[in-house]
Amino acid sequence: MNKTKSSKRSFIVRFGVLLFVVTIIVGLIGCKKAPIQTGNVDQEKTVEDLNIKGQILFTVNNESGKAEEAMAPKAVVQKFMQVYPDTKVIYEESNRTQYPNRIASGDIGDVFWCDANDANNYMHNHNALMPLDAYIKPLNIDLGNVYSGALECGKIDGRLYMVPRKIGEQALIYNKDILQEAGIYDFDDSIATPWEDFKDICRRITIKAEDGTILRSGAALKVWWHNTWQMFFRGFGGKWIDNKLHQITITDSVEVMQGVNELINGILEGWLYPEDLTSQINAIEYKISDGDSDIKDVCFKTFGAMTWLTRLGTAYDQLQIDWDFCPFPAFPTHNISTGATGYVVYNRTRNPNTAAAFALFFLTEDGQRAYHSQTGGNVPLLKSLAEEDFWHGVGTNWEDKNFDIFVKYTDFTSPASVITQAPQEIAEIFSNDAMMSTIASIVNGRYTPEDAFEKLQTKANEKWALIAN
């Protein structure tokens, strides 16, 4: 009897151990990552040959958590499944801070959101992205209809990895009431004002107290932001970065230094208010509200992308200020920083053709119309849609605003992100924090512009030489 009980107990233990081992093995098999997809496609294949069907996961970074922000990507999902009825796209939201862990575990979406910095990181440091350029011809994508400035933002080492969803051509938002108060009635917001004329307008607008305190500035710019300072660096014919020669040439270029000095002198004269930087500046006194509330104390203000419209437009309206958009002023060498965020394909997707087709759907009229006709949309990146009403605020309180300027100077676009022009280690040397610190140190008199940027140039070139070797 005892022997029988002991045998049963032993059998149960052995069975439990066996079941545990089998469960672990099955779990490991289930979690095993798919093979790495190369993105290579026979260029003679057609859309039909690609057999676009099946299910993919679409991971979106909805930082605000608001339903309105999800409307645009969800609309693309629905349109894609209409065009490709044998597919199923599962939409999910996941904060971008979780992406590296999800890439490591293999459960990130087949297609997921990125900006240029993240795309380079996931490509070079995580080996996680599939190139998409080989799918362009089989999917009949017309690259001649895509603004090149946006497309360049998605390229890494010459290949397309991130499909842009928009074009982010830098522009300004401005206070018409301040212009009229200063007696300026002939300002033309349909064209880029020449730089010297722009400076003159800003000087006429600026108000200083007797003790030198700045009470009102002509312009408030995020001078530390790569979108902004690179336009100054390029604006007088100079070239501050050469990714073929692996070289930074700021202080070595008279033309680049002219742009640097224009930026610094504008701050020192008081007509250029350095947004988000005044807490680090003790050489100048300001009585200007910081953040979005500075709109009543400055005329021209940084307007980075259409996603800023709701916040800034509402702020102006609440203060009953007459406002509109205008192009960034034209330097002698006209250049407009252009950025884009978009979508990449995980290179361990089990359905590469459908994932690639969905990502590249953003380069089609169907995809762009679906995305940008929704709340949360932006500026379409197709030339054929430049004059369409659906992204010009028609039917809203802002339909009379100057939306055309967001695609006005697409032939003068230059990459906004340093990461699109140099390795990550170099881009980090010119990070927003680094540029904030550098500009503040110059304005406060701790360094001359030449000394401050010579330090950055030397550091970057030494690092780049190590990388190149």
C-alpha positions as CSV (number, residue, x, y, z in Angstrom):
1,M,0.0,0.0,0.0
2,N,2.7,2.4,1.0
3,K,4.8,1.3,-1.9
4,T,1.8,2.0,-4.3
5,K,1.4,5.5,-2.8
6,S,5.1,6.2,-3.1
7,S,5.0,5.1,-6.8
8,K,2.1,7.3,-7.5
9,R,3.7,10.3,-5.8
10,S,7.0,9.6,-7.7
11,F,5.0,9.5,-11.0
12,I,3.3,12.8,-10.3
13,V,6.6,14.5,-9.5
14,R,8.2,13.1,-12.7
15,F,5.2,14.1,-14.7
16,G,5.2,17.6,-13.2
17,V,8.9,18.1,-14.1
18,L,8.3,16.8,-17.6
19,L,5.4,19.2,-18.1
20,F,7.5,22.1,-16.8
21,V,10.3,21.3,-19.2
22,V,7.9,20.9,-22.2
23,T,6.3,24.2,-21.3
24,I,9.7,26.0,-21.3
25,I,10.7,24.5,-24.6
26,V,7.4,25.4,-26.2
27,G,7.7,28.9,-24.8
28,L,11.2,29.3,-26.2
29,I,10.1,28.1,-29.6
30,G,7.2,30.5,-29.6
31,C,9.4,33.4,-28.6
32,K,12.1,32.6,-31.1
33,K,12.7,35.6,-33.4
34,A,12.0,35.3,-37.1
35,P,15.0,35.4,-39.4
36,I,16.4,38.7,-40.5
37,Q,14.8,40.0,-43.6
38,T,17.2,41.6,-46.2
39,G,14.6,43.7,-48.0
40,N,16.0,42.4,-51.3
41,V,13.3,42.1,-54.0
42,D,13.5,41.0,-57.7
43,Q,13.0,44.3,-59.6
44,E,10.9,42.5,-62.2
45,K,8.2,41.6,-59.7
46,T,4.9,43.3,-59.8
47,V,2.5,44.2,-56.9
48,E,0.6,40.9,-57.7
49,D,3.8,38.9,-57.4
50,L,4.5,40.3,-53.9
51,N,1.2,38.6,-52.8
52,I,0.4,41.3,-50.2
53,K,-1.8,39.7,-47.6
54,G,-1.9,38.5,-44.1
55,Q,-1.6,40.3,-40.7
56,I,0.9,42.8,-39.4
57,L,1.3,44.8,-36.2
58,F,1.5,48.6,-36.5
59,T,3.1,50.3,-33.4
60,V,2.5,54.0,-33.0
61,N,4.0,56.4,-30.4
62,N,1.0,58.5,-29.2
63,E,2.8,60.6,-26.6
64,S,-0.3,62.8,-25.8
65,G,-2.5,59.8,-25.4
66,K,-5.3,61.7,-27.0
67,A,-7.8,60.1,-29.4
68,E,-7.3,63.0,-31.9
69,E,-3.6,62.1,-32.3
70,A,-4.5,58.6,-33.2
71,M,-7.0,59.6,-35.9
72,A,-4.4,60.1,-38.7
73,P,-2.6,56.7,-38.4
74,K,-5.8,54.8,-37.9
75,A,-7.2,56.4,-41.1
76,V,-4.2,55.1,-43.0
77,V,-4.8,51.6,-41.6
78,Q,-8.3,51.6,-42.8
79,K,-7.4,52.9,-46.2
80,F,-4.6,50.4,-46.7
81,M,-6.9,47.5,-45.9
82,Q,-9.4,48.8,-48.5
83,V,-6.7,48.9,-51.1
84,Y,-5.3,45.5,-50.0
85,P,-8.4,43.6,-48.8
86,D,-6.5,40.4,-47.9
87,T,-4.5,42.2,-45.2
88,K,-5.2,42.9,-41.6
89,V,-3.3,45.7,-39.8
90,I,-3.5,45.6,-36.0
91,Y,-3.0,49.1,-34.6
92,E,-1.4,49.5,-31.2
93,E,0.1,52.4,-29.1
94,S,3.4,52.1,-27.3
95,N,5.6,54.8,-25.9
96,R,8.9,55.2,-27.8
97,T,10.8,54.7,-24.6
98,Q,9.7,51.0,-24.7
99,Y,10.9,50.4,-28.3
100,P,14.5,49.3,-27.5
101,N,13.2,46.6,-25.1
102,R,10.5,45.5,-27.5
103,I,13.1,45.3,-30.3
104,A,15.3,43.1,-28.1
105,S,12.4,40.8,-27.2
106,G,11.2,40.7,-30.7
107,D,7.6,41.9,-30.1
108,I,7.8,45.3,-31.6
109,G,5.4,46.0,-34.5
110,D,6.2,44.9,-38.0
111,V,6.0,48.6,-38.8
112,F,6.6,51.2,-36.2
113,W,7.1,55.0,-35.7
114,C,10.5,56.6,-35.8
115,D,12.3,59.9,-36.1
116,A,15.6,60.3,-37.8
117,N,17.7,59.9,-34.6
118,D,15.8,56.8,-33.5
119,A,16.0,55.2,-37.0
120,N,19.8,55.6,-37.1
121,N,20.0,54.2,-33.5
122,Y,17.8,51.2,-34.3
123,M,19.7,50.5,-37.5
124,H,23.3,50.9,-36.3
125,N,23.0,49.9,-32.6
126,H,20.2,47.3,-32.8
127,N,20.4,45.9,-36.3
128,A,16.6,46.1,-36.3
129,L,15.5,47.7,-39.6
130,M,14.8,46.4,-43.1
131,P,15.8,48.6,-46.1
132,L,12.8,49.5,-48.2
133,D,14.2,50.9,-51.5
134,A,14.1,47.6,-53.4
135,Y,10.3,47.7,-53.0
136,I,9.9,51.1,-54.6
137,K,9.7,49.8,-58.2
138,P,7.5,46.7,-57.6
139,L,5.0,48.8,-55.6
140,N,4.9,51.5,-58.4
141,I,5.9,54.3,-56.0
142,D,6.6,57.5,-57.9
143,L,9.6,59.1,-56.1
144,G,9.5,62.0,-58.5
145,N,6.3,63.1,-56.8
146,V,7.9,63.0,-53.3
147,Y,9.7,66.1,-51.9
148,S,13.3,65.1,-51.8
149,G,14.0,67.0,-48.6
150,A,11.5,64.7,-46.7
151,L,12.8,61.6,-48.4
152,E,16.4,62.3,-47.5
153,C,15.4,62.3,-43.8
154,G,14.6,58.6,-44.0
155,K,17.9,57.5,-45.6
156,I,20.7,55.8,-43.8
157,D,24.0,55.1,-45.6
158,G,22.3,56.0,-48.8
159,R,19.4,53.6,-48.5
160,L,15.8,54.2,-47.5
161,Y,14.9,52.8,-44.1
162,M,12.4,55.3,-42.7
163,V,9.4,56.3,-44.9
164,P,8.5,59.9,-44.1
165,R,4.8,60.6,-43.3
166,K,5.1,64.4,-43.8
167,I,7.5,67.2,-44.8
168,G,8.5,69.6,-42.0
169,E,9.7,72.7,-43.8
170,Q,10.7,75.3,-41.2
171,A,8.6,78.5,-41.0
172,L,7.6,81.2,-38.6
173,I,4.3,82.3,-36.9
174,Y,4.0,86.0,-36.4
175,N,2.0,88.7,-34.5
176,K,0.4,91.0,-37.0
177,D,-0.7,93.4,-34.3
178,I,2.9,94.1,-33.3
179,L,3.9,94.9,-36.9
180,Q,1.1,97.4,-37.2
181,E,1.9,98.9,-33.8
182,A,5.4,99.5,-35.1
183,G,4.0,101.2,-38.2
184,I,4.9,98.3,-40.6
185,Y,1.9,97.7,-42.9
186,D,3.6,96.4,-46.0
187,F,5.0,93.1,-44.7
188,D,4.5,90.4,-47.4
189,D,4.1,87.0,-45.7
190,S,3.8,85.1,-49.0
191,I,7.6,85.2,-49.6
192,A,10.8,84.8,-47.6
193,T,11.9,88.3,-46.5
194,P,15.6,88.9,-47.3
195,W,17.8,88.6,-44.2
196,E,18.9,92.2,-44.0
197,D,15.3,93.4,-44.4
198,F,14.2,91.0,-41.7
199,K,16.8,92.3,-39.3
200,D,15.7,95.9,-40.0
201,I,12.0,95.0,-39.2
202,C,13.0,93.2,-36.0
203,R,15.1,96.1,-34.8
204,R,12.2,98.5,-35.4
205,I,9.9,96.3,-33.4
206,T,12.3,95.7,-30.4
207,I,11.8,97.8,-27.3
208,K,14.4,98.3,-24.5
209,A,14.0,100.0,-21.2
210,E,16.5,102.7,-20.1
211,D,18.5,100.2,-18.2
212,G,18.8,97.9,-21.3
213,T,16.2,95.4,-20.2
214,I,14.5,93.8,-23.3
215,L,10.8,94.5,-23.1
216,R,9.9,93.3,-26.6
217,S,11.9,91.5,-29.3
218,G,11.4,91.3,-33.0
219,A,11.9,87.6,-33.2
220,A,12.0,84.6,-30.8
221,L,13.9,81.7,-32.3
222,K,15.0,78.3,-30.9
223,V,18.6,79.1,-31.8
224,W,19.9,76.0,-30.1
225,W,17.7,73.7,-32.2
226,H,19.5,71.9,-35.1
227,N,16.6,73.1,-37.4
228,T,17.5,76.7,-36.7
229,W,21.3,77.1,-36.2
230,Q,22.1,75.0,-39.3
231,M,20.3,77.6,-41.5
232,F,22.5,80.3,-40.0
233,F,25.6,78.1,-40.6
234,R,24.7,77.5,-44.2
235,G,23.2,80.9,-44.9
236,F,26.2,82.7,-46.2
237,G,27.6,80.1,-48.6
238,G,29.6,78.1,-46.0
239,K,29.6,74.3,-45.5
240,W,29.9,73.3,-41.9
241,I,29.9,69.5,-42.3
242,D,31.3,67.2,-45.0
243,N,30.2,63.6,-44.5
244,K,32.4,62.4,-47.4
245,L,35.6,63.9,-46.1
246,H,34.5,63.1,-42.5
247,Q,35.1,66.7,-41.4
248,I,33.5,69.6,-39.4
249,T,34.5,73.0,-40.7
250,I,32.9,75.7,-38.6
251,T,35.8,78.0,-37.6
252,D,37.7,77.0,-40.7
253,S,35.1,78.6,-42.8
254,V,34.7,82.4,-43.0
255,E,31.2,82.0,-44.4
256,V,30.0,79.6,-41.6
257,M,31.4,82.0,-39.0
258,Q,29.6,84.9,-40.6
259,G,26.4,82.9,-39.9
260,V,27.5,82.2,-36.4
261,N,28.1,85.8,-35.7
262,E,24.8,86.9,-37.2
263,L,23.0,84.6,-34.7
264,I,25.1,85.8,-31.7
265,N,24.9,89.5,-32.6
266,G,21.1,89.3,-33.0
267,I,20.9,88.0,-29.4
268,L,23.3,90.6,-28.1
269,E,21.5,93.4,-29.8
270,G,18.2,92.3,-28.2
271,W,16.1,91.9,-31.3
272,L,16.6,88.1,-31.3
273,Y,15.1,86.5,-28.2
274,P,16.7,83.0,-27.7
275,E,13.7,80.8,-26.8
276,D,14.1,78.4,-23.9
277,L,17.6,79.7,-23.3
278,T,17.2,82.8,-21.2
279,S,17.6,81.0,-17.9
280,Q,21.2,80.3,-18.9
281,I,21.9,83.9,-19.9
282,N,22.9,86.4,-17.3
283,A,24.4,89.1,-19.5
284,I,21.1,90.3,-20.7
285,E,17.9,91.2,-18.8
286,Y,14.6,90.2,-20.3
287,K,11.1,91.1,-19.3
288,I,9.5,88.8,-21.8
289,S,7.2,85.9,-21.0
290,D,8.9,82.6,-21.8
291,G,7.3,79.7,-23.6
292,D,4.1,80.0,-25.6
293,S,3.1,83.1,-23.6
294,D,5.9,85.2,-25.2
295,I,3.7,85.7,-28.2
296,K,2.5,89.0,-26.9
297,D,6.1,90.2,-26.5
298,V,7.7,89.0,-29.8
299,C,6.6,89.4,-33.4
300,F,8.1,86.4,-35.2
301,K,8.3,83.0,-33.5
302,T,9.6,79.6,-34.3
303,F,7.0,77.4,-35.9
304,G,8.5,73.9,-36.3
305,A,5.8,71.7,-37.7
306,M,2.1,71.6,-38.3
307,T,1.6,69.5,-35.1
308,W,2.3,72.8,-33.2
309,L,-0.7,74.5,-34.8
310,T,-3.4,73.6,-32.3
311,R,-1.3,74.7,-29.3
312,L,0.1,77.9,-30.8
313,G,-2.9,78.9,-32.8
314,T,-5.2,78.5,-29.8
315,A,-2.7,80.6,-27.7
316,Y,-2.8,83.5,-30.1
317,D,-6.6,83.3,-30.4
318,Q,-7.1,83.3,-26.7
319,L,-5.2,86.5,-26.5
320,Q,-7.2,87.9,-29.4
321,I,-4.0,88.5,-31.4
322,D,-4.2,88.7,-35.2
323,W,-1.6,86.2,-36.5
324,D,-0.5,84.2,-39.5
325,F,2.4,82.1,-40.9
326,C,5.4,83.4,-43.0
327,P,8.5,81.7,-44.4
328,F,11.8,81.7,-42.6
329,P,13.8,84.7,-43.8
330,A,16.0,84.2,-46.8
331,F,19.7,84.3,-46.1
332,P,22.0,85.2,-49.1
333,T,22.3,81.4,-49.6
334,H,18.7,80.5,-49.1
335,N,18.3,77.2,-47.3
336,I,15.4,75.8,-45.3
337,S,15.9,73.1,-42.7
338,T,13.5,70.2,-43.3
339,G,12.8,67.3,-41.1
340,A,10.4,64.4,-41.1
341,T,9.3,61.6,-38.9
342,G,7.9,58.4,-40.3
343,Y,7.7,54.6,-40.2
344,V,10.2,51.8,-40.4
345,V,9.9,48.0,-40.9
346,Y,11.3,45.6,-38.3
347,N,13.7,43.4,-40.0
348,R,12.5,40.3,-38.2
349,T,8.9,40.7,-39.5
350,R,7.3,37.4,-40.6
351,N,5.4,39.2,-43.3
352,P,8.0,41.5,-45.0
353,N,6.1,42.2,-48.2
354,T,2.9,43.4,-46.5
355,A,5.0,45.3,-43.9
356,A,7.0,47.1,-46.6
357,A,3.8,47.8,-48.6
358,F,2.1,49.4,-45.6
359,A,5.1,51.6,-44.7
360,L,5.5,52.7,-48.3
361,F,1.8,53.4,-48.5
362,F,2.7,56.7,-47.0
363,L,4.3,57.7,-50.3
364,T,1.1,57.2,-52.2
365,E,-1.8,59.7,-52.7
366,D,-4.2,57.3,-50.9
367,G,-2.0,57.1,-47.9
368,Q,-1.2,60.8,-47.7
369,R,-4.9,61.8,-48.2
370,A,-5.9,59.4,-45.4
371,Y,-3.3,60.7,-43.0
372,H,-3.3,64.4,-43.6
373,S,-7.1,64.9,-43.9
374,Q,-7.5,63.9,-40.2
375,T,-7.0,65.8,-37.0
376,G,-3.3,65.1,-36.1
377,G,-2.3,65.2,-39.8
378,N,0.5,67.4,-41.1
379,V,1.8,68.7,-44.4
380,P,1.6,66.2,-47.3
381,L,5.0,65.2,-48.8
382,L,3.7,64.8,-52.4
383,K,4.0,67.5,-55.0
384,S,0.6,66.6,-56.5
385,L,-1.1,67.4,-53.2
386,A,0.5,70.8,-52.6
387,E,-2.7,72.8,-53.5
388,E,-5.3,70.5,-52.1
389,D,-7.8,71.9,-49.6
390,F,-7.8,69.0,-47.2
391,W,-4.6,70.1,-45.4
392,H,-5.2,73.9,-45.6
393,G,-7.6,74.1,-42.7
394,V,-10.6,74.4,-44.8
395,G,-13.7,74.4,-42.7
396,T,-11.8,75.5,-39.5
397,N,-11.3,78.9,-37.9
398,W,-7.9,79.0,-39.5
399,E,-8.7,78.4,-43.2
400,D,-7.6,81.9,-44.1
401,K,-4.1,81.3,-42.8
402,N,-1.1,81.2,-45.1
403,F,-0.6,77.4,-45.3
404,D,1.0,77.6,-48.7
405,I,4.3,78.6,-47.2
406,F,4.9,75.1,-45.8
407,V,5.7,73.9,-49.3
408,K,6.9,77.2,-50.7
409,Y,10.6,76.5,-50.8
410,T,11.0,72.8,-51.2
411,D,13.8,73.3,-53.7
412,F,15.9,74.9,-51.0
413,T,15.6,72.3,-48.3
414,S,18.5,70.9,-46.3
415,P,18.5,68.1,-43.7
416,A,17.4,69.4,-40.3
417,S,19.0,66.5,-38.2
418,V,22.7,66.2,-37.9
419,I,22.2,62.4,-37.6
420,T,21.3,62.4,-41.3
421,Q,24.7,63.8,-42.2
422,A,27.1,62.3,-39.7
423,P,27.5,59.3,-37.4
424,Q,25.6,59.3,-34.1
425,E,28.8,60.0,-32.1
426,I,29.2,63.3,-34.1
427,A,25.6,64.2,-33.9
428,E,25.7,63.9,-30.1
429,I,28.5,66.5,-29.9
430,F,26.0,68.9,-31.5
431,S,23.1,67.9,-29.4
432,N,20.5,70.5,-28.3
433,D,22.0,70.6,-24.8
434,A,25.5,71.1,-26.2
435,M,24.4,73.9,-28.5
436,M,22.4,75.6,-25.6
437,S,25.5,75.5,-23.4
438,T,27.8,76.8,-26.2
439,I,25.6,79.7,-27.3
440,A,25.0,80.7,-23.6
441,S,28.7,80.7,-22.9
442,I,29.3,83.0,-25.8
443,V,26.5,85.4,-25.0
444,N,27.6,85.5,-21.4
445,G,31.1,86.5,-22.5
446,R,32.9,83.4,-21.3
447,Y,34.1,82.5,-24.8
448,T,34.4,84.2,-28.2
449,P,32.4,82.5,-30.9
450,E,35.7,81.3,-32.5
451,D,36.9,79.8,-29.3
452,A,33.7,78.1,-28.4
453,F,33.1,76.5,-31.8
454,E,36.8,75.7,-32.2
455,K,36.4,73.4,-29.2
456,L,33.3,71.6,-30.7
457,Q,35.0,71.4,-34.1
458,T,38.2,69.8,-32.7
459,K,36.3,67.4,-30.5
460,A,34.1,66.3,-33.4
461,N,37.0,65.9,-35.9
462,E,39.0,63.9,-33.5
463,K,36.1,61.6,-32.8
464,W,35.3,61.3,-36.6
465,A,38.9,60.4,-37.4
466,L,38.7,57.5,-34.9
467,I,35.5,56.3,-36.3
468,A,36.7,56.5,-39.9
469,N,39.9,54.6,-39.0
